[in-house]
């Protein structure tokens, strides 16, 4: 479970599909036994990004943008950075994210939740033999984009 301010992202589902529910923080902790047919598995609770930065949210009119990404085996995303928080849930595949300045890499697999680095140049590579499928959630100032490509 990833905490987003006073709310949590609760992912409910199996290996082929997942449901992302935004709910009051820890609302379902220790209460799933009373909800037939619902299993809540906490994935992560953090106040920092993958590179150790504190998570800060947009100050103004925040907009939530939810996308899916499909990354082919061997494909590498261009070097980029995010000016706002980005969260990714790995639905399938094996992804390596490399900070291009520090050369530090982290590997993620299906079921992992990523709190991406903010304002640091990085890129993702599918290091597996099957497509990487991501559910990506951006929190931005209304109307802003959350990916800046390196020239």
N, C-alpha and C positions, 0 to 999 in steps of 0.2 A: 504494500500500500504506500503510495507516495503522497505526502502531505502537501497541499497547495493552500497556504494560508490557513483559514479555518475549515478547509475542505480537504477531502482525500480523494485520490483516484483509486477506485477499487476495481480490479480487473477480475471478471468472473468468466470462466470458460475453459475449454479444453485446448488441445494442441492445434486444432484446425480453425477455431473461431474463439473470439474473446469479446466480452462486453465490457466497456469502460463506463463506470458509473461514478459521477461526482456526487459525493455524499458528505454529510457533516463529519469532521475529523473523528476517527475512531468509532463512528456510529455503530459499526457492525462488529467491532472487536468483542470477543467473548459472548456474542449474542447469536451467532449463526446456528447454534444448536436449536434455537427456538423458531427457526425459519426453515420449514421442510423444503427440500429441493434446492437450497442455496448453500453453496460452500464458498466462503471468503478466505482466500489465502493471501496474507500480507506479502507483498513483493519487496518493498523498500520503504523506509522512512528516513528522510535525510534533510538536512538544512544546507547541504553543499552540492556543487556540481561534480562531475566526473574528475575535474582537475583541482578540486578542493576549494573553489570559490564559494562565498556565501550566495545563496539564492535571493535575488531581489526581484520584485514584481514591478510591472509598469505602474507609474504614479498617476496617470490620467485615466482616460476612458479606455480601459483594457478591452481587448478583443481576443477571443479564443478561436484559433484556427486548427481544425483537425484534418489530417491528410493521411493517405497511405502511400508508401513508397515500395516499389518492386525493383530490386537491384539484381541484375543477372550475374551468374557465376563469373568471377574474374573481373567484374566491372568495378571501377573506382570513381567515386564522386569527385568533382573538382575541389580544389582547396577553397575553403570558405570559412566564415565565422558568423555567429549569431549575436545581434545586439540585444536580444531579449531572451527570456527563458524558453527552452525547447526541451520537451520530454519525448522519449521514444520507447515503445514497447516492441520487442522483437517477437513477431508472430512465428517466423520461420527463418532458418538459415543461420549462417555464421558470419558475423560482421567484425571487422577490425577497424577501430577508430584511432587515428594517429594525429597527435599534435605535431604539426609540421615545424614548429619552432624548437620544441624541446625533444622531439623524436620519440616521446613516450607513446606507447600504444596500449590499448586495452581491447580485449576480445569479448564479444557478446554472442550469445546463442539464444535460441527460442526460449521464451519465458523470462528473459532478462529485461529489466527496466533501466533506461539510461536517462540521467539528468545531464544534458549536454553542457559543455563548457560555453561560457559567454565571453565574446570578444576575443577569442583565441583562435588562430588559424589552425584548421584541422581538415581531415578528409576521411571518408569511410570507404572500405574495400570489402567486397564479398570474397571471403577467403575459402568458401566452401564450394561444393559441387552442385548445389541447388540454389534457387533464387532466395535472396533475403527479402522478407516481407516485414515492413515496419508500420506501426500505427504511430503517427507523429502528432504531438500537440504543441502548438505555439501559443504563448501569451504575449501579445504585443500591444503597443499603443494603437488605438483604433486607426485602421487604414495603413499601418506600417507593414513592411515586409521583414522577414526574420532571417534572410540569408543574404550575405554580402560575399560576392566572389572576389578572389584575389586576382588582380590584373595580370 
